[in-house]
Amino acid sequence: MIAINHTRSGKGSSEAARNVLGGPLAPCSFSPMTGFFRDGCCRTRQDDAGVHTVCAVMTADFLVFTVEAGNDLVTPHPEWNFPGLVEGDQWCLCAARWLEAYEAGHAPPVVLEATHEKTLSIVPLELLKRHAASPR
């Protein structure tokens, strides 16, 4: 995977974003373009109230779950430049939503190298490792 040396703050800080394994944060997805900053990476900063830090691989099961839970990630919204997600897409999920899906038995696989270390304040590393995605 290619690592991108984005900063944590998104405002030019010299401190590079790290993943949950302690390495440089890898990109999650450029197609569809994801991330709080819509730069392809699951970077975050203090005003990211949702903590969009988990790089997850969408499954049909998770997409049904999240729609039923009130977060429709399937329906396209061109006005927000959002294409709608399909099975196999990678997307920066809110850490709490991933944990909620895990507790309900619907957690999607996680790309550990592209999941921001901030996730660990919400989701234990052991759970993320148990749901690690197979390399592409």
Secondary structure, 3 states (H helix, E strand, C coil): CCCCCCECCCCCCCCECEECCCCECCCCCECCECCCCCCCCCCCCCCCCCCEEEEEECCHHHHHHHHHCCCCCCCCEHHHCECCCCCCCEEEEEHHHHHHHHHCCCCCCECHHHCEHHHHHCCCHHHHHHCECCCC
